Amino acid sequence: MDETFDLVILGAGCAGLSLSMALAAQGRACPRTLVIESRSEYTNDRTWCFWQDPAAAENFPFRHRWQTMRVTHAGQSVPVDCGTTPYHMLTALDFYATTQASIDQQPNIELKRGTAVIGEPTYTGSVWQIRTTAGDLSARSVVDTRPDELPRLGGATLWQSFYGQEIECSAAVFDPLSMDLMNFLAPNRQDVPFVYLLPVTPTRALVEVTVFGAAPLAARALRGRLDTAIAERVGSAPYKVLRHEHGVLPMGLNTSPKPACKSWAKVGLMAGGARPSTGYAFQRIQRWAGECARTLVSAGHPIGHRRDPLPLRLMDRIFLDVLRADPGCGAALFLSLFSRVDPARVIRFLSGNGSIADALAVVKAMPVAPFLGAAVAMALRRGHHSEADNAA
């Protein structure tokens, strides 16, 4: 394989396949593209959930959707009506099948699985030289979805770690018409833990324990809390585990990847693909994929994820600083948010589609003292950094 492509996409996960699907939709204008993926086969290893934008086309076969959800803490439960944006569940297998079918119909795109990159690509001034286990190749542009590093303490303000099991219970213990967005566990000083429950039938559900904390957590660190959560939900009814999933998402990355040049774009969860304050990434990646595909066709080069507007970045940073300083207040903050603000505003804000009015409504629902303290501390840090830069 000693060829030159218009574009090479390194990694065929969510970002890489989403861009491939968006490029396939460009028809004859689609650049000659090679997608490299180290995995030989895809498995049903994850689930993407999000509030569906009513103006967006439904390109995927959703497993389930919910019109109502709950946020629960200390015996108080807040029901949330999703209105015109029901909460959708997309399985990994359905995502992989849909995107690959789209790629198969576009002769200008080739997906090569079971292929790994050897070393770092090098730029000659006109093309990128890439060594792979299947041979050498060249590319005029590269979109790299591979993470620069693994999740680590200090790599983000907080990490969202989750471990879940899809179970089939012998008794009808679930309500498939409503899901638990956040059912908070007992507050503590280390992290913000809650149960995320996605019932798809009266007997089947995905049950996850999610933790917002300073350190990324392996599945084994969450297994005990998940076992307890499932036991509390199903009681003495027998159940079997159909599959499991584990992940770690960044919430406020502390480093920003810089592109090597205009023909190279770094994207994905570890490059700004996830919303800092929530970890939601799927819809953000879809928006980026469409914009990147159009830019590749019109301008001949890729783009990375756009930064959120400054006011939103500041709000996310302050919110995460408050959670990190006092994890024990996390449950009360989210309960206040969903109980005091119009659900449509909250959903738009969490999805990254909020207006200034939505953001102000969210700010108004939060307690003044901790957020003011975090804002002052952030301003002081920025001042110290500016002084240090000037001194240097």
HELIX and SHEET records of a PDB file:
HELIX    1   1 CYS A   14  ALA A   24  1                                  11    
HELIX    2   2 GLY A   27  ALA A   29  5                                   3    
HELIX    3   3 ALA A   92  ASP A  104  1                                  13    
HELIX    4   4 ALA A  219  VAL A  234  1                                  16    
HELIX    5   5 LEU A  269  ALA A  271  5                                   3    
HELIX    6   6 PHE A  282  ALA A  299  1                                  18    
HELIX    7   7 LEU A  310  ALA A  325  1                                  16    
HELIX    8   8 PRO A  327  CYS A  329  5                                   3    
HELIX    9   9 GLY A  330  ARG A  340  1                                  11    
HELIX   10  10 PRO A  343  SER A  351  1                                   9    
HELIX   11  11 ILE A  356  ALA A  365  1                                  10    
HELIX   12  12 VAL A  368  ALA A  391  1                                  24    
SHEET    1   A 6 ILE A 109  ARG A 113  0                                        
SHEET    2   A 6 THR A  33  GLU A  37  1                                        
SHEET    3   A 6 GLU A   3  LEU A  10  1                                        
SHEET    4   A 6 GLY A 135  ASP A 144  1                                        
SHEET    5   A 6 TRP A 128  THR A 132 -1                                        
SHEET    6   A 6 THR A 122  TYR A 123 -1                                        
SHEET    1   B 5 ILE A 109  ARG A 113  0                                        
SHEET    2   B 5 THR A  33  GLU A  37  1                                        
SHEET    3   B 5 GLU A   3  LEU A  10  1                                        
SHEET    4   B 5 GLY A 135  ASP A 144  1                                        
SHEET    5   B 5 TRP A 264  LYS A 266  1                                        
SHEET    1   C 3 THR A  47  TRP A  51  0                                        
SHEET    2   C 3 TYR A  87  THR A  91 -1                                        
SHEET    3   C 3 HIS A  64  TRP A  66 -1                                        
SHEET    1   D 7 GLN A  76  ASP A  81  0                                        
SHEET    2   D 7 THR A  68  HIS A  73 -1                                        
SHEET    3   D 7 SER A 178  PHE A 184  1                                        
SHEET    4   D 7 ASP A 191  PRO A 199 -1                                        
SHEET    5   D 7 ARG A 204  GLY A 213 -1                                        
SHEET    6   D 7 ALA A 156  CYS A 169 -1                                        
SHEET    7   D 7 TYR A 239  LEU A 253 -1                                        
END                                                                             
